[in-house]
Amino acid sequence: MTNVAKHSKNTISVVVKESSDMKKKTDLAGRSVGTLANINTTGSKKILKELTNSGISMEQKEFGSMTEMLESFYNGEVDSIVISESSRSQITDIEAYANFDSNTRVVYQTSYKVENTDKANAVSNITTTPFNVLISGSDTRGGFDENGRSDVIMVATLNPKTGTILLTSVPRDFYVTTACDAGDGCMEGQLDKITHTGIHGTNTTKRTVEKLLGIEINYTFKVGFDTVTDIVDAVGGIDVNVEPGYECNNFMHAPGLSVHAGVNHLNGEQALGYARERYAYSEGDRQRTKNQQQVLMGIVDKITSPAIVTNYAQIMDSMSNTFSTTMSNDEISSLIKYQLNSNLKWKMEQYMVNGTGDTLMCAELGDAAYVMVPDQSTVTTAKNKINAVLAGKSADDVE
């Protein structure tokens, strides 16, 4: 669980309309297929080569953007298109193609591995030295080793000497300059929503957050939907405090869930639904980010209690294969022992960078989409708050 896999998986599909007469791989022979000229070229080449090796030749037509390719597909200009499965959410986020999953189907699919370059920048002593952890929440449905968008981006700054944890959130639509290592396959130096960095692995998200905030990240913690439900259920549920005016009984991802003003006790599925909701709030993604922080604070409050800490091995076993972290087994054990010996009650602090909405070109889409343009003053404040906690001070003292 604490060993990050050497490779991640990318899955590529040839997609046709649901009404198409193409039912199996051999039906693709002689038909036309749309691909993207500058995006996901590795996957497109791989799947078309596999088809060619099987004696199935297709007429390829390249497009400059995702929306251009989709328009031609639905207009009947091409019989099929090649997509990366990690881009499905990008497609369905476009209002005109919200029903893409239901009115299309996959005729042929393949996967290939990409090297995972994420490594720890470990501190000398995790019980005495402050450190930063990137928490990246993936929206992938294809398995934990599948790359997908980073729909949760949060930096947890921990100072074990002062017992302080600062949670700094970056909204998924934050418009940033992408940073990555050579070979990550990302749009290095180009502007895009930060959520798209996860398509190229946690390391790309980490590098981009480091560049954005001007900080150093020591460890990463990649989670999926199952992580939230499993952790929350393993610790017996969590409590979240809902402010007056934020009551809700129409959660999109948790039908039947309702929360009232005051303290609410949530099980795993309810906590996940609460952390994912944005449409029920006028603040949209800003409120969802606050809810995510509340859920994480509820988890921290529960797992640092003596009753839970002493059973941590059993709890971690129950969450096997639901998350990965670059923090080592020894470092996790040291933190557990430190918590047991000190019975430290952590002080939780929160911050979120902010910005204004706009429609701008996104490198991964090859087209314009809704983004949040950063308010640089909030980015500076975030950096100052993180540095304050690392220096043994309180983030709340930073204006």
C-alpha positions, -999 to +999 in steps of 0.1 A: +000+000+000+029+024+007+048+014-024+038+034-054+034+012-085+062+015-110+037+020-138+003+035-143-022+024-169-038+044-197-068+028-214-077+038-250-110+031-268-124+032-303-159+046-298-189+045-321-225+058-318-249+035-300-270+033-332-240+022-353-239-011-371-203-017-360-206-043-332-171-059-331-135-052-339-136-066-375-165-042-383-141-013-381-122-024-413-124+003-440-143+027-418-131+062-408-118+071-374-111+105-358-081+112-336-066+142-320-035+158-337-017+170-306-033+153-277-030+116-266-010+108-298+007+079-281-025+061-273-040+068-307-009+054-325-009+023-303-045+013-308-045+019-346-013-001-348-029-030-330-058-029-354-035-028-384-016-058-371-049-076-369-055-068-406-080-040-398-071-008-417-090+024-409-091+058-426-077+082-401-087+119-398-070+142-373-086+171-355-071+200-337-094+199-306-117+176-287-148+196-295-140+197-332-136+159-332-168+154-313-188+177-337-175+157-367-183+124-350-219+134-343-224+150-377-214+117-393-182+130-409-163+101-392-176+067-382-157+064-350-133+083-327-104+073-305-105+086-269-086+080-237-109+067-210-094+093-187-110+120-209-146+107-206-153+131-177-139+160-198-163+151-226-194+148-204-185+181-187-192+197-220-230+205-219-236+195-256-221+160-249-234+153-214-250+121-227-219+108-244-217+077-222-252+066-230-254+074-267-220+058-276-203+025-270-168+009-272-160-014-300-124-020-293-102-011-263-066-015-253-043-004-224-006+005-221+017+013-193+034+046-185+062+050-160+053+064-127+080+090-117+065+100-084+091+097-056+093+110-020+114+140-010+116+125+025+124+146+056+151+135+080+127+127+109+090+127+103+081+131+140+101+163+144+105+179+110+075+197+094+065+185+059+041+189+030+018+162+016-001+165-017-035+148-015-047+140-050-082+127-054-086+108-087-120+106-105-110+074-124-135+045-125-111+021-142-091+009-112-066+024-089-037+021-112-056+041-139-046+077-145-075+101-142-082+138-135-072+152-101-106+163-089-093+170-054-060+189-050-050+196-014-017+203+003-016+192+040+012+209+059+020+191+091+042+204+119+045+176+145+063+199+170+034+223+172+007+198+164-006+219+136-021+207+102-029+233+076-051+222+047-046+243+016-070+235-013-067+244-050-100+243-069-101+218-097-107+244-124-077+266-113-060+279-144-023+271-141+010+266-160+015+228-162+049+214-150+061+179-154+092+158-158+105+147-192+086+116-203+054+124-184+037+132-216+020+164-203+016+198-219+048+213-202+046+250-198+011+254-212-020+267-194-048+244-184-071+235-155-051+219-127-075+189-127-061+178-161-026+173-146-038+140-130-042+124-165-004+122-166+000+109-131+004+122-096+039+135-102+026+160-128+000+173-103+028+176-077+052+194-099+024+218-110+013+226-074+050+231-064+053+256-093+020+274-085+027+278-047+065+281-047+068+252-022+084+218-019+062+188-015+077+159+004+051+132+000+021+123-021-012+106-012-034+094-041-069+085-032-099+073-052-137+072-044-133+039-025-107+054-002-132+078+013-159+052+018-135+026+032-117+050+056-149+066+069-166+032+074-134+017+090-134+044+117-171+042+124-182+073+105-173+109+109-189+142+121-192+173+100-205+206+111-228+223+086-232+260+088-267+275+088-279+282+053-260+252+039-285+225+047-291+202+017-313+173+008-307+168-029-271+155-032-264+143-068-239+116-058-257+104-026-294+100-032-314+101+000-286+120+019-297+151+037-277+173+061-290+198+086-274+228+103-251+217+130-233+184+135-241+156+111-228+120+114-219+105+080-210+070+069-187+063+040-211+067+011-226+098+027-192+114+033-182+107-003-215+123-016-210+153+007-174+157-006-184+155-042-215+178-042-212+212-060-245+217-079-266+221-047-246+252-037-245+287-052-208+287-046-203+255-066-168+242-066-157+266-038-182+250-014-173+215-026-137+223-017-147+234+018-168+202+022-137+181+012-117+199+039-144+191+064-145+155+055-107+152+058-108+170+092-134+146+104-112+117+093-082+131+111-102+138+142-113+102+143-081+084+133-060+103+159-082+091+188-065+065+210-091+038+203-085+041+166-048+045+166-042+013+185-061-006+158-044+012+129-030-020+113-065-036+110-079-004+096-052+000+070-057-037+060-093-029+053-083-001+030-058-022+010-056-012-027-077+020-022-048+045-020-011+048-024+015+071-008+052+078-012+055+078+026+073+047+037+060+020+061+087+031+087+076+067+085+039+058+090+048+036+119+069+064+134+039+088+132+016+062+148+040+056+177+044+094+181+007+099+182+003+070+208+030+083+231+020+120+229-018+117+225-014+149+205-046+168+197-039+183+163-050+218+155-066+220+121-063+252+100-078+258+065-072+279+034-083+279-002-068+298-031-094+317-051-100+334-085-126+345-110-144+325-137-136+328-174-136+307-206-101+302-219-080+277-239-071+245-221-041+226-235-055+191-228-088+199-245-073+218-274-102+242-269-116+268-246-135+257-214-146+272-181-116+279-158-109+298-126-083+325-132-061+328-101-063+357-078-025+360-073-029+376-039-046+344-026-017+323-041+008+345-022-012+342+010-013+304+006+024+302+003+029+325+033+005+304+054+023+272+045+057+287+053+043+299+086+032+265+097+065+250+086+083+276+107+063+267+138+037+295+136+000+295+130-014+300+096-042+320+112-017+348+120-011+354+083-035+380+069 
